[in-house]
Amino acid sequence: MSIKITGLTKEYGEQKAVNNISFEIKKGEIVGFLGPNGAGKSTTMKILTCYIPQTAGVAEVCGINTLDDPIGVKSKIGYLPESNPLYYDMHVKEYLHFMADIHKLKNKKEKVAQMIEAVGLTREQKKKIGSLSKGYKQRVGLAQAMIHDPEVLILDEPTSGLDPNQLVEIRNLIKNFGKEKTVLLSTHIMQEVEAICDRSIIIKNGVIVADNKTSEIAQNLKKQEFISVEFNEVVATELLNEIEGVLDVKIISESNYLIEYEGEQDIRMTISKFAQKQDLLILEMQREKEKLEEIFKQLTK
């Protein structure tokens, strides 16, 4: 098991930042670690990377206990913190050589060259880090995290602040790394989780509220469904809210509505009967897949 957490608790005075959580991550999994601000994500990651000790419980990386052998744990982990602390006065290649020295790599030149090519820094390798765009700085951060070929990669908000093109490129880097390694990824970007992660762990107030395949989390909820309906004319939302089973109605455009309803029933026939009774024409009606953003809100509100 690449990561194993059992009964993990971290207290700051009377506040429990992490409250008795347990989970395991196998080799080859890319797992999204989600939760609102202050939920305990970064605290858990700091414990796993031996940056801070836990109050209670056990954290293991590749079978090594974080309290018993922190140096051994760090040798197995590549870590990219949210702040991405880099030495801005150093050149890219110089900085990666420095990181290779810290890890005491014997094939230093070869590994630095491999990382520069892997993360797309060939043209920037002789530039000072401080002169790079945020996207390229993130690439440098990923390169230093992966240079010692770790078995586990822990990323805290790795794509925060990137433009759409940079997002796609960094996501592809993470996916490629995850083919052979283990990745624990903290993010607030729901599309990122759906695009990258095989599994999602959602934490709220220091407690895990969901842990399953990303595609199956919604099935564990008494979930609501959504249907978009376009009529031939404007309809008062008060009338739509009176339809049996309807929970909420949002206006998409002038005569187009997003209707939220109880997921245990198919409401399309009911809407059709409503339209007939009101002498309306349905121009389009389509069931909408519940988005991860809505699931996240349900679990963490």
C-alpha positions as CSV (number, residue, x, y, z in Angstrom):
1,M,0.0,0.0,0.0
2,S,1.5,3.3,-1.0
3,I,-0.4,5.4,1.5
4,K,-2.1,4.1,4.6
5,I,-3.7,6.4,7.2
6,T,-5.4,4.9,10.3
7,G,-7.2,7.0,13.0
8,L,-5.3,10.1,12.1
9,T,-6.0,13.1,14.4
10,K,-4.3,16.5,14.6
11,E,-5.3,19.0,17.3
12,Y,-4.4,22.6,17.7
13,G,-5.5,23.4,21.2
14,E,-9.2,22.6,21.4
15,Q,-9.6,22.6,17.6
16,K,-9.4,19.3,15.7
17,A,-8.0,20.0,12.3
18,V,-8.2,16.3,11.4
19,N,-10.5,14.1,13.4
20,N,-9.8,10.3,13.4
21,I,-9.7,9.8,9.6
22,S,-8.6,6.6,7.8
23,F,-8.0,5.7,4.2
24,E,-5.6,3.7,1.9
25,I,-4.2,4.5,-1.5
26,K,-2.8,1.8,-3.8
27,K,0.1,2.1,-6.2
28,G,-1.1,3.5,-9.6
29,E,-4.1,5.4,-8.2
30,I,-4.6,9.1,-8.8
31,V,-6.8,10.3,-5.9
32,G,-8.4,13.7,-5.5
33,F,-8.5,15.1,-2.0
34,L,-11.3,17.6,-1.8
35,G,-12.8,19.9,0.8
36,P,-13.7,23.5,1.6
37,N,-11.0,25.8,3.1
38,G,-10.0,24.7,6.6
39,A,-11.4,21.1,6.1
40,G,-8.0,19.5,6.9
41,K,-6.6,18.7,3.5
42,S,-3.3,20.5,3.8
43,T,-2.8,19.4,7.4
44,T,-3.2,15.7,6.3
45,M,-0.6,16.3,3.6
46,K,1.8,18.0,5.9
47,I,1.6,15.0,8.2
48,L,2.2,12.6,5.3
49,T,5.2,14.5,4.2
50,C,6.6,14.7,7.8
51,Y,6.3,18.4,7.9
52,I,4.3,18.2,11.2
53,P,3.5,15.3,13.5
54,Q,0.0,14.0,14.2
55,T,-1.6,14.1,17.6
56,A,-2.8,10.5,17.3
57,G,-3.2,7.8,14.8
58,V,-0.8,6.3,12.2
59,A,0.4,7.5,8.8
60,E,2.5,5.3,6.6
61,V,4.0,5.8,3.2
62,C,5.2,2.7,1.3
63,G,5.0,0.8,4.6
64,I,7.2,3.3,6.5
65,N,5.8,5.1,9.6
66,T,6.1,8.9,9.4
67,L,7.0,9.2,13.1
68,D,9.5,6.3,13.1
69,D,11.5,7.1,10.0
70,P,10.7,10.6,8.5
71,I,13.8,10.6,6.3
72,G,12.8,7.2,4.8
73,V,9.3,8.6,4.1
74,K,10.7,11.7,2.5
75,S,12.8,9.6,0.2
76,K,9.6,7.9,-1.2
77,I,7.7,11.2,-1.6
78,G,7.7,14.0,-4.2
79,Y,5.9,17.0,-2.7
80,L,4.6,20.2,-4.3
81,P,3.1,22.5,-1.7
82,E,0.5,25.1,-2.5
83,S,3.0,27.9,-2.1
84,N,5.6,26.2,-4.4
85,P,8.7,27.7,-2.7
86,L,11.4,28.2,-5.3
87,Y,14.7,30.0,-5.3
88,Y,13.9,32.8,-7.7
89,D,17.6,33.9,-8.1
90,M,18.7,30.4,-9.3
91,H,18.5,29.3,-12.9
92,V,16.1,26.4,-13.7
93,K,18.9,23.9,-14.5
94,E,21.0,25.1,-11.6
95,Y,18.1,24.6,-9.2
96,L,17.3,21.1,-10.4
97,H,21.0,20.2,-10.0
98,F,20.8,21.6,-6.4
99,M,17.7,19.4,-5.7
100,A,19.4,16.4,-7.2
101,D,22.3,17.0,-4.8
102,I,19.9,17.1,-1.8
103,H,18.6,13.7,-2.8
104,K,22.2,12.4,-3.4
105,L,21.5,11.2,-6.9
106,K,24.4,9.4,-8.6
107,N,23.1,10.0,-12.1
108,K,22.5,13.7,-11.5
109,K,23.1,15.1,-15.0
110,E,20.9,12.4,-16.6
111,K,18.0,12.9,-14.2
112,V,18.1,16.7,-14.5
113,A,18.0,16.4,-18.3
114,Q,15.1,13.9,-18.2
115,M,13.1,16.1,-15.9
116,I,13.7,19.2,-18.0
117,E,12.4,17.4,-21.1
118,A,9.5,15.6,-19.3
119,V,8.0,18.9,-17.9
120,G,8.7,21.0,-21.0
121,L,11.4,23.3,-19.7
122,T,14.0,22.8,-22.4
123,R,13.8,26.4,-23.7
124,E,13.6,27.8,-20.2
125,Q,16.4,25.8,-18.5
126,K,18.9,28.6,-18.6
127,K,16.5,31.3,-17.4
128,K,16.2,32.5,-13.8
129,I,13.2,31.0,-12.0
130,G,12.0,34.5,-11.0
131,S,11.6,35.5,-14.6
132,L,9.3,32.6,-15.5
133,S,5.5,32.7,-15.8
134,K,3.4,31.0,-13.1
135,G,2.8,28.0,-15.4
136,Y,6.5,27.4,-15.9
137,K,7.2,27.9,-12.2
138,Q,4.7,25.1,-11.5
139,R,6.6,22.9,-14.0
140,V,9.8,23.6,-12.1
141,G,8.0,22.6,-8.9
142,L,6.8,19.4,-10.5
143,A,10.3,18.7,-11.8
144,Q,11.9,19.0,-8.3
145,A,9.1,16.8,-6.8
146,M,9.8,14.1,-9.4
147,I,13.5,14.3,-9.9
148,H,14.4,11.5,-7.4
149,D,11.8,9.2,-9.0
150,P,9.5,8.9,-5.9
151,E,6.9,6.3,-5.5
152,V,4.3,8.8,-4.2
153,L,3.5,12.3,-5.5
154,I,1.6,14.7,-3.2
155,L,0.3,17.8,-4.8
156,D,-1.4,20.7,-3.0
157,E,-3.4,22.9,-5.4
158,P,-0.9,22.3,-8.3
159,T,-2.8,24.2,-11.0
160,S,-4.0,27.2,-9.0
161,G,-3.8,30.4,-11.0
162,L,-2.9,28.8,-14.3
163,D,-4.4,29.8,-17.6
164,P,-6.5,27.1,-19.6
165,N,-3.6,26.0,-21.8
166,Q,-1.3,25.6,-18.8
167,L,-4.0,23.7,-17.0
168,V,-4.2,21.1,-19.7
169,E,-0.4,20.7,-19.9
170,I,0.0,20.3,-16.2
171,R,-2.9,17.9,-16.0
172,N,-1.3,15.7,-18.7
173,L,2.0,15.7,-16.8
174,I,0.2,14.5,-13.6
175,K,-1.8,11.8,-15.5
176,N,1.4,10.5,-17.1
177,F,3.2,10.3,-13.8
178,G,0.2,8.5,-12.3
179,K,0.4,5.6,-14.7
180,E,3.2,4.1,-12.7
181,K,3.2,6.0,-9.4
182,T,0.7,7.1,-6.7
183,V,-0.7,10.6,-6.7
184,L,-2.6,12.4,-4.0
185,L,-4.0,15.6,-5.4
186,S,-5.6,18.4,-3.4
187,T,-7.7,20.9,-5.5
188,H,-10.7,23.1,-5.5
189,I,-11.2,22.7,-9.3
190,M,-13.9,20.1,-9.8
191,Q,-13.3,19.7,-13.5
192,E,-9.7,18.8,-12.6
193,V,-10.9,16.0,-10.4
194,E,-13.2,14.7,-13.1
195,A,-10.4,14.9,-15.7
196,I,-7.6,13.4,-13.7
197,C,-8.7,11.4,-10.7
198,D,-9.8,7.8,-10.5
199,R,-11.1,8.3,-7.0
200,S,-12.1,11.1,-4.8
201,I,-11.9,11.6,-1.0
202,I,-14.0,14.5,0.3
203,I,-13.2,15.9,3.8
204,K,-15.3,18.3,5.9
205,N,-14.4,19.7,9.3
206,G,-11.6,17.2,9.6
207,V,-13.9,14.2,8.9
208,I,-14.1,12.2,5.6
209,V,-17.6,12.4,4.2
210,A,-17.1,10.5,1.0
211,D,-14.5,8.1,-0.4
212,N,-15.2,6.3,-3.7
213,K,-14.6,6.3,-7.4
214,T,-15.1,9.8,-8.8
215,S,-17.8,8.5,-11.1
216,E,-19.7,6.7,-8.4
217,I,-19.8,9.2,-5.5
218,A,-23.1,10.6,-6.6
219,Q,-24.7,7.1,-6.5
220,N,-24.0,6.9,-2.7
221,L,-26.2,10.0,-2.1
222,K,-29.9,10.4,-2.1
223,K,-29.2,12.6,-5.0
224,Q,-31.3,15.1,-6.9
225,E,-31.5,15.0,-10.7
226,F,-31.7,17.9,-13.2
227,I,-33.6,18.4,-16.4
228,S,-33.4,21.3,-18.8
229,V,-36.7,22.3,-20.5
230,E,-37.3,24.9,-23.2
231,F,-40.9,26.0,-23.8
232,N,-42.3,28.0,-26.7
233,E,-43.0,30.9,-24.3
234,V,-42.1,32.2,-20.9
235,V,-43.5,30.3,-17.9
236,A,-43.8,31.6,-14.4
237,T,-41.3,29.8,-12.1
238,E,-44.1,29.6,-9.5
239,L,-46.1,27.4,-11.8
240,L,-43.1,25.1,-12.4
241,N,-42.4,24.8,-8.7
242,E,-45.9,23.5,-8.2
243,I,-45.2,20.4,-10.4
244,E,-45.1,17.3,-8.2
245,G,-41.5,16.3,-7.3
246,V,-39.9,19.6,-8.3
247,L,-37.4,20.9,-5.7
248,D,-36.1,24.0,-7.4
249,V,-36.3,25.9,-10.7
250,K,-33.5,28.1,-12.2
251,I,-34.0,30.3,-15.3
252,I,-31.3,29.5,-17.9
253,S,-32.7,31.9,-20.5
254,E,-36.0,33.6,-21.4
255,S,-38.0,30.4,-21.8
256,N,-35.5,27.8,-20.8
257,Y,-35.4,26.4,-17.3
258,L,-33.2,24.0,-15.2
259,I,-35.5,22.0,-13.0
260,E,-34.1,20.1,-10.0
261,Y,-36.2,17.1,-8.9
262,E,-36.1,14.1,-6.6
263,G,-33.9,11.5,-8.3
264,E,-36.1,8.5,-7.6
265,Q,-38.7,9.3,-10.3
266,D,-38.7,10.2,-14.0
267,I,-40.4,13.6,-14.1
268,R,-40.5,14.0,-17.9
269,M,-44.0,12.6,-18.3
270,T,-45.2,14.9,-15.5
271,I,-43.7,17.9,-17.2
272,S,-45.3,16.9,-20.5
273,K,-48.7,16.7,-18.9
274,F,-48.1,20.1,-17.3
275,A,-47.2,21.6,-20.7
276,Q,-50.4,20.1,-22.3
277,K,-52.6,21.5,-19.5
278,Q,-51.0,25.0,-19.8
279,D,-51.3,24.8,-23.6
280,L,-47.5,25.0,-24.0
281,L,-45.1,23.4,-26.5
282,I,-41.9,21.7,-25.3
283,L,-39.2,22.7,-27.7
284,E,-36.5,20.7,-26.0
285,M,-36.2,18.6,-22.8
286,Q,-33.0,16.9,-21.7
287,R,-31.8,15.2,-18.5
288,E,-28.7,16.8,-17.1
289,K,-25.9,14.8,-15.4
290,E,-25.4,15.9,-11.9
291,K,-22.1,17.7,-11.7
292,L,-19.4,17.1,-9.2
293,E,-19.7,20.7,-8.0
294,E,-23.3,20.0,-6.9
295,I,-22.2,16.8,-5.1
296,F,-19.4,18.6,-3.4
297,K,-21.9,21.3,-2.1
298,Q,-24.3,18.6,-0.8
299,L,-21.5,16.8,1.1
300,T,-19.8,19.9,2.5
301,K,-22.5,22.5,3.1
